[in-house]
Amino acid sequence: MFLYAKEQIDQRFRPKLFKAMYSYQDSLDRFSRKIARVMKQTDLEAVLKQEITELLPVNRITFLLIEQSENTVYPMGEHPEELITAEFLLGTVNSLQVGELIELPYGLGLVIGRQRSRYHILWIGLKTNHTRFNSDELRWLKTMSNYASIVFENLYLIEGLIEDLESEVRKEHSTSPWVLRLLFCLSENERRKLAADLHDSALQDQLLWYRKLEAIMMDHPLSDKLGRELEDIKEGLLDVIHQIRETCNELRPPLLKEMGVVEAVESIIEHTQMRVNFAVDFRAKPFSRPLNEEQITAIYRIVQELLRNADKHSQAKLITLELELRKGTIYFRYKDDGIGMDVNQMIASFEHMGLSGIKERVTGLEGDISFNSQRDNGLEVVILLPEMMTTGRPERGISRDSYLIS
């Protein structure tokens, strides 16, 4: 009974009497929520400094950078504490481990990150109440160091990936397939989000106003003139609703992966022929193995762009499409009987930017594409895509493959 009574008293009264001793778990929860929104190294440092300042009465919180290749620590002044601390860190730099807590001559050090030969250290000075760090404080700081090191490493990887992307995109003549795949996957994700936003906001609002207008026309007597005007408005709303639905379907076709590549191409052909003057002859053989969503989306977009280009420029009467799997290679052929084009000027011509985009999409899927055309003799496009794509060379621990379409 005595032990039970003691436990109850501890649970009820000790946290109220000694709040600082029992706020470490709350601090970790708060810190983990804050760092989930961190996007830059400076933001991480600000959150970490704020959290330590609120809980520990220390005389210094300084972020240091050890440049191992230059054997320097900065920023450091001429104060004896700073000089002794810098000398100590340079003497132990070879044994530092990311995420560890080290004892310094004047306080503690948290090793929160490493970039090649650089170590990022958080120097926590001595306590202002002249007491030593107790075991609870040391465990809390160790956990904070581990959290911060994980976030720091992720920020470093993201920064490196962005630098690689920028350098690849700046290349004038060629861009790596993994970069093109990543950009197209990101583009598809943005299309999906935009389609969802249009469907859930603009389309629903239009339907609501359409139903309100329909209810007013049914519930109230209207003159012939007013009735005709409201009927015109009603038809206009229906046209807008139809256009929004069509835009949503173009941005992100529903059930694309579930349909399969042949059915997906058939659906876009059926949709296109409702508004164009040419006929489409689609010849496809069933695929023995289903393609992944990235490949299905790419072929869908390629067909979409080719048909759009034909509608705008080709003046064709008949378009022939072929799609099949040949010994591990996806074979696709487009042929029309239109006015043709000068393929040598395609890349430099803004008019045919859509075809240039098709070429980049095929390159991103590690495929080959050829354009054959002459004036007044139509256009032929042959695309060969590998059924199984190779994974790009990893860098900074990141595999250059993308699974971003969701």
C-alpha positions as CSV (number, residue, x, y, z in Angstrom):
1,M,0.0,0.0,0.0
2,F,2.9,2.3,0.8
3,L,4.5,1.8,-2.6
4,Y,1.2,2.2,-4.4
5,A,0.5,5.5,-2.6
6,K,4.1,6.7,-3.4
7,E,3.5,5.9,-7.1
8,Q,0.3,7.8,-7.2
9,I,1.8,10.8,-5.5
10,D,4.7,10.8,-7.9
11,Q,2.4,10.7,-10.9
12,R,0.1,13.5,-9.7
13,F,2.3,16.0,-8.0
14,R,5.9,15.6,-9.1
15,P,5.3,16.8,-12.7
16,K,3.6,19.9,-11.3
17,L,6.3,20.7,-8.8
18,F,9.3,19.9,-11.1
19,K,8.0,20.8,-14.6
20,A,11.5,21.2,-16.1
21,M,12.4,17.7,-15.2
22,Y,9.5,16.2,-17.0
23,S,9.4,18.3,-20.2
24,Y,11.9,16.4,-22.2
25,Q,9.4,14.1,-23.8
26,D,7.2,17.1,-24.7
27,S,10.2,18.8,-26.1
28,L,11.1,15.8,-28.3
29,D,7.5,15.6,-29.6
30,R,7.5,19.4,-30.3
31,F,10.9,19.2,-32.0
32,S,9.9,16.3,-34.2
33,R,6.8,18.2,-35.4
34,K,8.8,21.3,-36.2
35,I,11.6,19.6,-38.1
36,A,9.1,17.9,-40.3
37,R,8.5,21.3,-41.9
38,V,12.2,22.2,-42.2
39,M,13.4,22.8,-45.7
40,K,16.8,24.5,-45.2
41,Q,19.8,24.0,-42.9
42,T,19.4,27.5,-41.4
43,D,15.8,26.5,-40.4
44,L,17.0,23.4,-38.7
45,E,19.6,25.3,-36.8
46,A,17.0,27.9,-35.6
47,V,14.6,25.2,-34.4
48,L,17.3,23.3,-32.6
49,K,18.7,26.5,-30.9
50,Q,15.2,27.5,-29.8
51,E,14.4,24.2,-28.3
52,I,17.6,24.0,-26.3
53,T,17.3,27.6,-25.1
54,E,13.8,26.9,-23.7
55,L,14.9,23.9,-21.6
56,L,18.5,24.4,-20.6
57,P,20.1,27.5,-18.8
58,V,23.3,27.6,-20.8
59,N,25.6,30.5,-21.5
60,R,26.3,29.7,-25.2
61,I,24.7,28.0,-28.2
62,T,27.0,28.3,-31.2
63,F,27.1,26.4,-34.5
64,L,30.6,25.6,-35.6
65,L,32.0,24.3,-38.9
66,I,35.1,22.1,-38.8
67,E,36.9,22.1,-42.2
68,Q,39.1,19.0,-41.9
69,S,41.0,19.6,-45.1
70,E,42.0,23.1,-44.0
71,N,42.4,22.2,-40.3
72,T,40.2,25.2,-39.2
73,V,37.2,25.8,-37.1
74,Y,34.9,28.8,-37.7
75,P,33.4,31.1,-36.6
76,M,35.9,31.4,-33.8
77,G,37.2,34.5,-32.0
78,E,40.2,35.2,-29.8
79,H,38.6,34.4,-26.4
80,P,40.4,31.7,-24.5
81,E,37.3,29.4,-24.3
82,E,37.0,29.6,-28.1
83,L,40.7,28.9,-28.8
84,I,40.8,25.9,-26.4
85,T,37.6,24.5,-27.9
86,A,38.8,24.9,-31.4
87,E,42.1,23.2,-30.6
88,F,40.2,20.3,-28.9
89,L,37.9,19.8,-31.8
90,L,40.7,19.7,-34.3
91,G,42.5,17.1,-32.2
92,T,39.5,14.8,-32.1
93,V,38.1,15.4,-35.6
94,N,39.2,12.0,-36.9
95,S,37.1,10.2,-34.3
96,L,33.9,12.3,-34.6
97,Q,30.7,10.4,-35.5
98,V,27.5,12.0,-36.8
99,G,24.8,12.1,-34.2
100,E,27.1,11.7,-31.1
101,L,27.4,13.8,-28.1
102,I,30.9,14.8,-27.1
103,E,32.3,16.5,-23.9
104,L,34.1,19.8,-24.6
105,P,36.4,21.7,-22.2
106,Y,33.6,24.3,-21.9
107,G,30.4,22.5,-22.4
108,L,29.1,19.9,-24.8
109,G,29.2,19.4,-28.6
110,L,26.5,17.8,-30.8
111,V,27.8,16.4,-34.1
112,I,24.7,17.2,-36.2
113,G,26.0,16.7,-39.7
114,R,28.9,16.0,-42.2
115,Q,29.5,17.2,-45.7
116,R,32.5,15.5,-47.2
117,S,35.4,16.8,-45.0
118,R,33.2,19.3,-43.1
119,Y,31.7,18.6,-39.7
120,H,28.8,20.7,-38.4
121,I,29.0,21.0,-34.6
122,L,26.6,22.6,-32.1
123,W,28.6,23.9,-29.2
124,I,26.5,24.1,-26.0
125,G,28.2,26.1,-23.3
126,L,28.3,25.6,-19.5
127,K,25.1,25.9,-17.5
128,T,24.5,29.3,-15.9
129,N,23.5,27.7,-12.6
130,H,27.0,26.2,-12.4
131,T,25.7,22.6,-12.2
132,R,26.8,19.7,-14.3
133,F,24.6,18.2,-17.0
134,N,22.5,15.4,-15.4
135,S,21.7,12.0,-17.0
136,D,18.3,13.1,-18.2
137,E,19.7,16.2,-19.9
138,L,22.4,14.2,-21.6
139,R,20.0,11.6,-22.9
140,W,17.7,14.3,-24.2
141,L,20.6,16.1,-25.9
142,K,21.7,12.8,-27.4
143,T,18.3,12.1,-28.9
144,M,18.1,15.7,-30.2
145,S,21.4,15.2,-31.9
146,N,20.2,12.0,-33.6
147,Y,17.0,13.7,-34.8
148,A,19.0,16.7,-36.1
149,S,21.6,14.5,-37.9
150,I,18.9,12.6,-39.8
151,V,17.2,15.8,-41.0
152,F,20.6,17.3,-41.8
153,E,21.6,14.3,-43.9
154,N,18.3,14.4,-45.8
155,L,18.7,18.1,-46.5
156,Y,22.2,17.5,-47.8
157,L,20.9,14.8,-50.1
158,I,18.1,17.0,-51.4
159,E,20.5,19.9,-52.0
160,G,22.9,17.6,-53.9
161,L,20.0,16.2,-56.0
162,I,18.8,19.8,-56.9
163,E,22.4,20.7,-57.9
164,D,22.6,17.6,-60.1
165,L,19.2,18.5,-61.7
166,E,20.3,22.1,-62.4
167,S,23.5,21.0,-64.0
168,E,21.8,18.4,-66.1
169,V,19.1,20.8,-67.3
170,R,21.7,23.5,-68.2
171,K,23.4,21.1,-70.6
172,E,22.7,22.3,-74.2
173,H,22.9,19.1,-76.2
174,S,21.9,16.2,-74.1
175,T,20.2,15.5,-70.8
176,S,20.5,12.3,-68.8
177,P,17.5,9.9,-69.1
178,W,17.1,9.8,-65.3
179,V,16.6,13.6,-65.2
180,L,14.1,13.5,-68.0
181,R,12.2,10.7,-66.3
182,L,12.2,12.6,-63.0
183,L,10.9,15.8,-64.7
184,F,8.2,14.0,-66.5
185,C,7.1,12.1,-63.4
186,L,6.9,15.4,-61.5
187,S,4.9,16.9,-64.3
188,E,2.5,14.0,-64.2
189,N,2.1,14.4,-60.4
190,E,1.3,18.1,-60.9
191,R,-1.2,17.3,-63.6
192,R,-2.9,14.8,-61.2
193,K,-3.1,17.4,-58.4
194,L,-4.4,20.1,-60.8
195,A,-7.1,17.7,-62.1
196,A,-8.1,16.8,-58.6
197,D,-8.4,20.5,-57.6
198,L,-10.4,21.3,-60.7
199,H,-12.8,18.4,-60.1
200,D,-13.3,19.1,-56.4
201,S,-13.6,22.8,-56.6
202,A,-14.5,24.4,-59.9
203,L,-16.5,21.5,-61.3
204,Q,-18.5,21.0,-58.1
205,D,-19.3,24.7,-57.9
206,Q,-20.5,24.7,-61.5
207,L,-22.8,21.7,-60.9
208,L,-24.2,23.5,-57.8
209,W,-25.0,26.6,-59.7
210,Y,-26.5,24.6,-62.5
211,R,-28.9,22.8,-60.1
212,K,-29.9,26.1,-58.5
213,L,-30.7,27.6,-61.8
214,E,-32.6,24.5,-62.9
215,A,-34.6,24.6,-59.6
216,I,-35.5,28.3,-60.1
217,M,-36.7,27.7,-63.6
218,M,-38.9,24.9,-62.4
219,D,-40.3,26.5,-59.3
220,H,-41.1,30.0,-60.6
221,P,-43.2,31.3,-63.5
222,L,-41.1,32.9,-66.2
223,S,-41.9,34.9,-69.2
224,D,-41.0,33.5,-72.6
225,K,-38.2,35.9,-73.1
226,L,-36.7,35.4,-69.6
227,G,-37.1,31.6,-70.0
228,R,-35.2,31.6,-73.3
229,E,-32.4,33.7,-71.7
230,L,-32.1,31.4,-68.7
231,E,-32.1,28.4,-71.0
232,D,-29.2,29.8,-72.8
233,I,-27.4,30.4,-69.5
234,K,-28.2,26.8,-68.5
235,E,-26.7,25.5,-71.8
236,G,-23.6,27.6,-71.3
237,L,-23.2,26.2,-67.8
238,L,-23.4,22.7,-69.2
239,D,-20.8,23.5,-71.8
240,V,-18.5,24.8,-69.1
241,I,-19.1,21.7,-67.0
242,H,-18.3,19.5,-70.0
243,Q,-15.1,21.5,-70.7
244,I,-13.9,21.1,-67.1
245,R,-14.5,17.4,-67.2
246,E,-12.6,17.1,-70.5
247,T,-9.7,19.1,-69.0
248,C,-9.6,16.8,-66.0
249,N,-9.6,13.8,-68.2
250,E,-6.7,15.2,-70.3
251,L,-4.7,16.2,-67.3
252,R,-5.0,12.9,-65.6
253,P,-7.0,10.1,-67.4
254,P,-8.9,8.0,-64.9
255,L,-8.0,4.3,-64.4
256,L,-5.0,4.6,-66.7
257,K,-3.1,1.9,-65.0
258,E,-6.1,-0.4,-64.7
259,M,-7.0,-0.1,-68.3
260,G,-3.6,-1.2,-69.7
261,V,-1.7,0.3,-72.5
262,V,-3.8,-0.9,-75.4
263,E,-7.1,0.1,-73.8
264,A,-5.6,3.5,-72.8
265,V,-4.6,4.2,-76.4
266,E,-8.1,3.1,-77.7
267,S,-9.7,5.4,-75.2
268,I,-7.8,8.5,-76.4
269,I,-8.4,7.6,-80.0
270,E,-12.2,7.3,-79.4
271,H,-12.2,10.6,-77.5
272,T,-10.1,12.3,-80.2
273,Q,-12.2,11.2,-83.2
274,M,-15.3,12.9,-81.7
275,R,-13.7,16.3,-82.6
276,V,-11.4,15.7,-85.6
277,N,-11.9,15.1,-89.3
278,F,-9.4,12.3,-89.8
279,A,-9.8,8.6,-89.3
280,V,-7.5,6.5,-87.0
281,D,-6.6,2.9,-87.8
282,F,-5.2,1.4,-84.6
283,R,-3.5,-2.0,-84.9
284,A,-2.4,-3.5,-81.6
285,K,-1.4,-6.9,-80.3
286,P,-2.2,-7.9,-76.7
287,F,0.8,-7.6,-74.3
288,S,1.8,-10.8,-72.6
289,R,2.9,-8.8,-69.5
290,P,1.4,-5.5,-68.3
291,L,3.6,-2.4,-68.5
292,N,4.2,-0.2,-65.5
293,E,2.3,3.0,-65.0
294,E,5.2,5.2,-66.1
295,Q,5.4,3.4,-69.5
296,I,1.6,3.4,-70.0
297,T,1.5,7.2,-69.1
298,A,4.4,7.9,-71.5
299,I,2.8,6.0,-74.5
300,Y,-0.6,7.7,-73.7
301,R,1.0,11.2,-73.8
302,I,2.9,10.4,-76.9
303,V,-0.2,9.3,-78.7
304,Q,-2.1,12.3,-77.3
305,E,0.6,14.7,-78.6
306,L,0.8,13.0,-82.1
307,L,-2.9,13.2,-82.6
308,R,-3.0,16.8,-81.4
309,N,-0.2,17.7,-83.8
310,A,-2.0,15.9,-86.6
311,D,-5.2,17.9,-85.9
312,K,-3.3,21.2,-85.9
313,H,-0.8,20.8,-88.7
314,S,-0.9,17.6,-90.8
315,Q,-4.2,18.0,-92.8
316,A,-4.3,14.2,-92.8
317,K,-7.3,12.0,-93.7
318,L,-6.0,8.7,-92.3
319,I,-3.6,8.0,-89.4
320,T,-2.3,4.5,-88.8
321,L,-1.0,3.5,-85.3
322,E,0.8,0.2,-84.5
323,L,1.6,-1.0,-81.0
324,E,3.1,-4.4,-80.0
325,L,5.7,-6.1,-77.9
326,R,8.7,-7.5,-79.9
327,K,11.2,-9.6,-77.9
328,G,11.4,-7.3,-74.9
329,T,11.0,-4.1,-76.9
330,I,7.8,-2.0,-77.1
331,Y,7.3,-1.1,-80.8
332,F,5.1,1.9,-81.7
333,R,4.6,3.4,-85.2
334,Y,2.7,6.4,-86.3
335,K,2.0,7.2,-89.9
336,D,-0.3,9.8,-91.5
337,D,-1.0,10.9,-95.1
338,G,-0.8,14.6,-94.4
339,I,1.3,17.4,-95.8
340,G,4.5,16.2,-94.0
341,M,7.2,18.4,-92.6
342,D,11.0,19.1,-92.7
343,V,12.2,17.0,-89.8
344,N,15.7,18.7,-89.9
345,Q,14.1,21.9,-88.7
346,M,11.9,20.3,-86.1
347,I,14.1,21.1,-83.0
348,A,14.6,24.7,-84.0
349,S,10.9,25.2,-84.9
350,F,8.5,26.4,-82.1
351,E,5.7,24.9,-84.2
352,H,6.9,21.4,-83.5
353,M,7.8,21.7,-79.9
354,G,5.3,18.9,-79.2
355,L,7.4,16.5,-81.3
356,S,10.5,17.6,-79.5
357,G,8.8,16.9,-76.2
358,I,8.0,13.4,-77.5
359,K,11.7,12.9,-78.3
360,E,12.7,13.9,-74.8
361,R,10.1,11.6,-73.2
362,V,11.3,8.7,-75.3
363,T,14.9,9.5,-74.2
364,G,13.8,9.5,-70.6
365,L,12.6,5.9,-71.0
366,E,15.9,4.9,-72.6
367,G,14.3,4.4,-76.0
368,D,14.9,5.4,-79.6
369,I,12.8,7.5,-81.9
370,S,13.0,8.3,-85.6
371,F,11.1,10.8,-87.7
372,N,10.6,10.2,-91.4
373,S,8.8,12.8,-93.5
374,Q,8.9,14.7,-96.7
375,R,6.8,17.6,-97.9
376,D,3.4,16.3,-99.2
377,N,4.3,12.8,-98.2
378,G,3.1,12.5,-94.6
379,L,4.9,11.9,-91.4
380,E,6.2,8.6,-89.9
381,V,7.3,8.2,-86.3
382,V,8.8,4.9,-85.1
383,I,9.5,4.5,-81.3
384,L,11.3,1.6,-79.7
385,L,11.2,1.4,-75.9
386,P,12.8,-1.3,-73.7
387,E,10.3,-3.3,-71.7
388,M,12.6,-3.4,-68.7
389,M,14.5,-0.1,-68.0
390,T,17.9,-0.1,-66.3
391,T,18.4,1.7,-63.0
392,G,20.6,4.7,-63.3
393,R,24.0,5.1,-61.5
394,P,23.4,5.9,-57.8
395,E,24.9,9.0,-56.4
396,R,25.0,10.3,-52.8
397,G,23.2,7.1,-51.9
398,I,20.2,7.9,-54.2
399,S,19.2,5.4,-56.8
400,R,18.5,7.2,-60.1
401,D,15.2,5.6,-60.7
402,S,11.8,7.2,-60.1
403,Y,8.6,5.9,-58.7
404,L,7.0,9.3,-58.4
405,I,3.7,8.8,-60.3
406,S,1.0,8.2,-57.7
